[in-house]
Amino acid sequence: MDTKVKNTETLLSLGQFHISEDCGCILPEPLTDLPLYYKPWMDIARNVPELISSHSLRLRIHNMPLLETHLLRTHCELRLAHLALSMMTVGYVWQEGERETIKVLPRNLSVPFCEVSQRLGLPPILIYTDAVLANWKKRDPDGPFSMENLELLLTLPGGESLRGFFLVTLMVELAAVPGLKSILDVINGIHYNDVAMVTKALDVVSQAIDSMKQAFKLMHDYVDPSIFYGIVRIYLSGWKDNPLMPEGLVYEEVQEKPMEFSGSSAAQSSTLHCFDELLGVQHEGSSGAFLRRMRDYMLPSHKHFIENISSRPSLRSFVLQQADEGLTHTFEQCVARLVDFRNYHINTVTRYITIPASRAKQLRANKQGLPEELDAIRRAPTALEERGTGGSGIMTFLKTVRDKTKDTSISQGSKGNQVLPDPSINTEGCI
């Protein structure tokens, strides 16, 4: 018990864990450029889509000088360097799609990338922390956080759909910020046995999860399913549990044996892990193991925040012990909204992966369809049809995660806590 009290007293602010009061897990005000010495990196990183299109990215990287990394002195410099090196890496690996896959990352990319990764405590691959959390800028610095006022620092093939995919995900993270801040109030409220404090804070968490779903809906306005499936997805794929690269990737002059890393995945969002730990969602089996492994793809400070939440007295047990009607209702609403968010995620994956995969099989069989659609589908890696970018069997994984969230409900089976998929999305025959 003394340990629990000590932990509560030392959890003073989100800032301890490099989580912003205004931006949550997003890197506030990322740098837009590195010191002049690193111009060779930035010149290539800013032109990855064009260099891939001209099939010249690999040649440019081979001719790139091997740069020292000790001149990167700040956290923000390291984050931009990691983003730039990771964009070059996935571009280099997937330049020719599933054809002509490579086995070795050249030393002038692998050595600095691994050095920067080690300093940050991150793996040397493009991850959610790079692509979403540190890859943005405002067009008007004084303007709002909105899709119209946001731009990517670095990009990959996929045009506006690629931009939309990363920035909508950023908007989902922003919507979660009030909920992240309220986690501290929930923890303190439990410590001081303050039912009103916990209820009020949980209500904010519940509203934040609902706001995340509303932000998530923007995906359908900004991301074309055939472009995402046929072009974008392969660049988010890694070299672990990937049939296209069964042996992994050798990082030249770093390690002789191939290394395996998962690609960028929403499972690497610290925010969702925080809400799961707060509510007591118990992920087990292969899905639980995958989610725990994804914590190694987060900033160490964010991972520590998740672990800190996990070490606290159980919120669910507190709700059961108090038997307070208002508190119980708010807790149940929180769980129901997280289930609803995950149902919506399943429906979105159906639209962006399951349905396009089925369409791809039809097009390959009949060779019919619009030329643009045929071209995008033709480029889609057939080996990844049933997998998420992190390497998971996507539908089985998402449904298991959703069902485990449902199990957290105190009054399981009660009609008021059943949350159905969004009826606006037709998933008949797809899930």
Phi, psi and omega in degrees: 000321179300324179297318180298316180297316180299318180298318180298319182291332182271347177275085188268324185201161174295331182301331177302332185251019181055041174247127187277141176296331183262328187242358180065230182279352178289142176290117180290132175048066178299151174294150178257352179206160177256167175307152187309327180305329185264016179304321177303324176294308187293326178298322178282314184300326181285349184236023182304313181300316181294320180291327175292317180301324180269005179057035184239004182297315182300319179296317179298321180290320177299327181271000182284138179292151174278111185260147174285154182250355185290345178282351174277108191252333184253162178301318182293324175295318179295322180294317179293321177298317179297318178298312182297314181293325180289321176297317178296321183295309181292328176295318179297314183295315189256018182308320182257023180066221180276357174270149175053046175293151185253163182246344185229131173268124186297152187301325182290350172251316186293319184294306179295325181297317180290326177294314178297317180299318180296320180294328180272344185076031181240159177282155181276073178200160176293123182232173181304321180301326177279297193297327183252305192284338184234022189234051183214158171206157176269136175295315173251108184306331181267359182276180184279167168281102179212160180300327181286335185255005181250147176219154176279147173285314181225151186222179181224173176304146181131353174055226184293331178291322176295314177302313181298319182299312181290318186283326174297319177297323175298319179295326176296316178297319179296322179297336183278347190305312179303324179292319177299317180296325183284345177302321180297322179292324176298313181298314180293323179297320177295318181300319182266008178057040184257095183298318182297319180295317180294317181299314180297316181293319179295326178296323177293318177301315180300315179295323180295319179296320177296320178295326176299318179295318180298320177294321180301327181298339178297339181307321185287342177272337189241349185234121178278125183303319183291326177290316179298312184291317187275333187239309189290317196299324184295329181286345177266358182275149181253197180237049169221135183054035182240114182301338180285337179223066187297338182262359183083203185226133175275125174266101188304133180063014173250311179205135183290323181279147177298147176247149181242128177222142177284154178280180180296134185210148175297341176293348177269005177285115178299327183302310181294324176296322179298314181293323176299313181294320179299313185278348179083028177290125184256100177271127186234179176062210184293326179294317178296319179296319179297315180295321178295322178293327180294341177292339176283356178257012177253161170303137181307323181294323178289321176299320179295326178295317178300315180295325179295317177299317182297330183280352183280162173304144186294126175296316182299319178295321178299316180298316180295319181293321183287327181051038179267127187300315181295316179296315180299316180299317181293320176299313180298321178296321178299312180297316181299321180288329176289322174298316180299317178300318183286328172298318180294324177298317178299315180296324179291318177296324175302315182291323188261345179233305187297309181293314176299326178296318177294319178296322180298318180296320179296315182295321180292327181284319187257344182053043178240161178127175179292145181305317181295319180294317178301318182294316180295315180295321180301327183276350183289134179289117182294332183291343184256014188302324184253015185242149171278170182293338177278354178102000182278157168287100202300310185290317178300316180298310184296321179292322178296316179298317177298314182294323177293328176293317177303321183297342181286340180302138180288319180253068181302140178087349179290137186302326182292344183253003176279126179242120184265159176302153179301120184291347181286348181252121181277111181244015183302127176077006185247331182259000000 
